[in-house]
Amino acid sequence: MTDQITRSRPLAALRAMIDAIDRDVLMLFARRMAIVGEVAGYKRENAKRIRDLTRERQVLGDRTKRAERLGLPGGTIESIFRLVLVASRDYQASLRAEVPLEIEPRTVAIIGGRGGMGRRLAEMFGDLGHPVMTTDVDTPLSNVEAAKAADVVVVSVPIAKTEEVIREVGPHVRPDALLMDVTSVKTGPVEAMMEATEASVVGTHPMFGPGVHTLSGQRVVMVKGRGDAWYDWVKSMLEARGLVVTETTADRHDEAMAIVQVLNHFHTQVLGLALSRMGTPLEETLQFTSPAYLLEMYVTARHFAQAPSLYAEIEMRNPKNEAVMKAFSDAAAELSEIVASRDRERFDGVFREVRDYFGEFTDEALDQSRFLIDRLIELTAGRSGAGATGD
């Protein structure tokens, strides 16, 4: 009996079949999002929050188990559905699912509205149903004219200009209105707003850049200056757009930013400066890169691709900057001496000290970093050396 030789179908035919299936998947995703739109309507009518963590855990657990029963990689399917849930939350927010039905539109003026963050804020308030006007250095509408006409005046200008602009517009903001800023330092701007106006005052700091793909899940810090009603309004608007609000004081904010921004940026800048001065071409190092090193290089290159003025103002104007830079320099000097002397006992002791500081966060860090590294490898598989082993 002659063995039958099974021949593969032509590659072009197989790819055409895959394309057809992908189109079906997209149609199903569109149907899913249409139902999400109905969910948003229900939540708005019944004053329900957009995010339901219990429901999300159920969805992720169910889809992962079903995928594994079908012979699919559970981790990959979980990652896909995490992105689906992000898109779902963002869509619900765009449909104003958390905006009360009886919300009164407020006229919002964005001072610096043609900058990156100003445009993002104008889009956000517009999505929430509020009329928005913007001013900038080249707009016919002046800052003072906008401040007089608006219910909410948002100062979104470079840090170096913030207090100057606050003093310019503050006296013209109506006493029954709101003056707020979005600066990455808070003590000086909040004090300036309190002195410049009789209106309500709220300080905010969006912990993200204007180029983020979604506002859903992004964090913003709020500092109360004056006026409970307006403070509550701002908080409700931010949460309605899917943002996570952290409430604090101006001093506490600046202390935290000395670590989250100043120390972090300083570390990145030291790394970048050291690399550039060592003289080894970057591409040569990337031939031997581990995923962790590649991730570090992406962060560093991204940092230096942006305007130096932004980082200079963040670092130089933070009132706590000297303390954190000294802590960094002291730690670097200590580690340098330990490594140079090959003192394994002290080296191990430093590891234990830092591990104890991070505590249970290390477990989360291991899980999340594995996820990020897996995604990074998927995205950079075409780069020579990017898939090298190691951590």
N, C-alpha and C positions, 0 to 999 in steps of 0.2 A: 504494500500500500504506500503510495507516494505521499510524503509529508507535504502538507500545504504550507507554503511560505506566506506569512501575513505581512503585507506591506503597509507602511505608515501612509496615512493620507497626506497630500501635499501640504507643506507648511502654510502656504497662502490660504488654503481652505480652512485649516485649523485656526489660523488667526482671524479669519472672517467669522468663524463660529464664536470665538472669544469676544470679538467686537459686538456681536449680536447679543450675547449674554450680558455684557457690560451695559448695553443700552437698556436691557430689561431691568438691570439693577438700578440704573439711574431713574427709570420710570417709577420703580417701587420706592426709591428714596423720595422722589417728588410727591408721591401719594402719602408717604409717611409725614412729610413736612406740611402737607395740606391738613392732615389731622392734627398735627402740632398747632397749627393756626387755630383750630377749633378749641384745643386745650387752652391756648392763650386767652381766648374769649371767655371760656368758663372761669378761668382763674381770675380774670378781671371782674367779672360779674359777681363772683363770690369771695373776693378779697383774699385769694390764695397766693402764696409766694411762688415764684417761678421755680426755684430749686427745691427739690425734694430728695434729700440724700438717701432716705430709705428706699424710695422707688429706684434711684440710680443704682444702688447696690444690688437690688433685685434684678434689674435689667442686665447688668454686667455679669452677675453670677449665672443667670439663666442662659444668656447668649454664649458664654464661655463653655458651659457644660454641653449645650447643644452642639457647639462647634466640635468639641472633642469627640462626641459620639459619632459625628460625621467624618472623623479622621482629619479634622482641620486643626491647625496649631492654636490652642486656646489663648496664649498670650497675644498673638497677632490679632485675633478676632476681638479680644478685649480692647486692644489699642484702637481698633477701628471704631468700635462702639463708643469709646470714650470721646472720640472726635465727633461722632454723630450726636452725642448728648450735648457737647459744647455748642454745636450748630443749632440744636434744638433750643437751648437756653437763650442763645443770642437772638434767634428768630422771635421767640416769645417776648423778649425785652423790646425788640424793634416794634412789636405790635402793642406795646404799652400794657403788657399783662399785669404789671404791678402798679400802674398809674390809676389812682382812684377815678371812678366814673365821673364824680362831681368836681374834678380838678379844675381850678381856675387858671386859665393861661396867664402867664406873667411875661412882660416884656423884658428881654435879657439883652444887655449890651456887653459885648466882648471887646475889651480894650486890648488891642494887639491881636485882633481877630484874623489877620492874614498870616500869622505864624503857624507853625505846625500844630502846637497844642491849642491855639486859639481856634483854628479850623475844626479840630476834633471836638472841642467844647461846643462850638456853634452847631455842629452836626448832632451832638448828643441832646442839647436842649431843644433843637428843632424836632428831633425824633419824638421827644416827649410832649410835643404840642405847643411849645412856647415860641412866640415871635422873637426872632433874633436879629439884632443889628450889630455891625462890627465897625470898629475904627482901627486905623493904623496910620503909619507915617504918610501914606499917600492916598488916604481916603477923603472925599469931600466932607463927610461928617466928622466933626471934631470930637475929641475925648469929652470935653465939657458938655457939648450939646447932647451927646449920648447919655452921659451921667445924669443930666437933668431930666431926660425923658424916660429913663428905664426904671423898672421895679427892681431889677437885679443888675448890679454892675460888677463884672468880673475882670480883674486886672490880670492879664496874661502876657506879660512882657519880660524881656531878659532880667535876670536877678539884679544886675547893676542899676537898672532903671526902675525897678518895682516901687521903691519907697518914694522916688521922685514923682512917678505917675500917681501914686496914692495921694500924695499931697496936692497934686494938681486937680484930681477929680473929686476927692473926698468931700470938700465943702459944698459941692453941687449935688451930691446924692441926697435925695429927699429923706427926711427923718423917718418916714414910714417904709423906706426901701431897704435894700441890702447891699453892702459892699463886701466883696470877697476877693481873695487872691488864690493863685495856684503855684506859689513859689516853693522851692525845695528847702528853703530855710523859713522858719516861722516866727521866731522871737521878734526880729526887727519889723517885718511887714505887719504883724498883728498889732504891735505897739503903734506903728505909724497909722494904721487904719483907725484905731481907737482914738487917736489924737486928732485925726483929720476930718472926722465926720461925726454927726449925731445919729446916723443911721445904724441899723443892726450890722454886726461884723462877724464874718466867719472866715477862718483861714483854712485852706485846703492844700493838699499836696498829692497829686496823682502819682502813684508809684509805677508809672509806665510811660513810655514814649508815645508820641502821636502816630507812630507807624505800626502799632499793634494790629493784628488781624481782627481781634474781637475785644470788646469791652467786658464781656461776660467773664467774671472771675477775677478781673484785675482789681488791685487794691488801691484805695485812696484814703489818705489820712485827713481827719477833720479836727480843727481846733476851735472851740467856742470863744468868741470875743464878747459879743453883746447881742441879746435878743433871742429868747428861746424859740419863738414861733418860726422865725426865719431859719434858725439852725435845724429845727425839725424838718422844715420844707426841703432844705438842701439835702439832708440825709435821705429823705424819702425819694427825692429825684435820683440821686446817685444809685440807691438800691434798686429803684425801678428799672434802671438801665443795666442791671446785672453786676454792678460794682460791689466789692466787699469793703465796708467802711471800718476803719480803725479810729476810735476816738481817743484823744489825748490832749495834753497841754503843749504850749509852744516850747517850753523848756525841755520837756520830755521828748518831744519830737526831735529837737536839735541834737539832744544827746544820742538818740537812736540813730539819726542820720549820720552822725560822726562815725558810727561803725558801719552801717549799711551802705553809705555812700562814700564818705571820705576815706575810711580805711580800705574798703573794697577797691575804690578807684586808684588809691595810692599803690596798693599791691599790684594792680594790673599795669599801672604806668611804670613801676620799677621793673616788672618782668619784661615789658616791651622795650624799655630803654636798655636793659642788660642784653637782651637778644640782639638789638640793633648794633650795639657796640662790640659784641664779641666777634662779629664779622662772618659768622657761618651763614651761608645763604639759607633762607627759610625753606625753599623747595628741597634742599638737601636734607634738612631735618625731617621733612614730611615723608621722605622715603622710608623712614624708620619709625613712623609715628604709631603710638598706641591710640585707641579711641579717646582716652582721657586727655592725652596731650593735644590731639586734634581739637577736642572741645575747648580746651584752654586757649588754643591759637585762634579759634573762631571768636571767642569772647574778647581776646586782646586786640585782634585786628578790627573787630567791630567798634571797639572803644576808640581807637585812634583814627577810624574813618570819620568820626563825627567832629563837630566844631570844638576846638580847644577852649574857646571862650566859655562854653557851657560848663565844662568840668572845672575850669579855673575858678569860676564864680562859686560853684558848689563847694569846692574844697577850701578856697581862701576866705569865704564869708561865713563858714560855719564856726560859731564861737568855741567849739570844742576841738578844733582841728589839731592844735599843737599836742594835746594829750594822746590822741590816737596815733599820730605819726611818730611820737616818741616811743609808744608801746611797740609799734612795728619795728622801729630801728633797734630797740633793745632786744626784742625777740630774735631779729635777724643776726645781731652780733653774738648773742648767746649760742644760737644754733651753729653759726659759723665756727665758733671756738670749739664746740663739742665735736663737730665733724672733723675739723683740722687736727684735733688731738686724738681722734679715733676712740673716744670715750663711750663705749657701748652702754655702760651702766647709766650714764646721764642721758644718752639718746633714748634708751628704753623708758627712762623716767619721764621724759618729755612726752613720749607717746601716751603713757598712762595718764599723765596730767590732762592732756587734751582730750583723750577718749572719755575720761570722767566728766569733763566739761560738757561734751556733747551728749552724754548719757543715752537715753532711749532714742534720741534723734538719729543715732548711728544706724539703727535698724531701718528706719524710714529712708535714710540716705542711701543705704545699700540697695534697697528695692527700687527707689526712684532713679538712681543713677544707672542701674542696670537697664531700666526701661529707656532712658535717654540715650545710653550708649548703643543699645540695639537699634533705636530709630536712626541714630547718627550713622551707623554702619550701613543701614539700608539706603540712606540718602547719598552716601559718599562711596558706594561700592565701586564706582568707576574711577575714583582717584587712585593713582598708583601708590601703593603702600598704606592706604587708609584702612584696609582691612587686616592689618598686621595684628598678630596676637599680642597679648599683654594688657596690663591695666596700669 
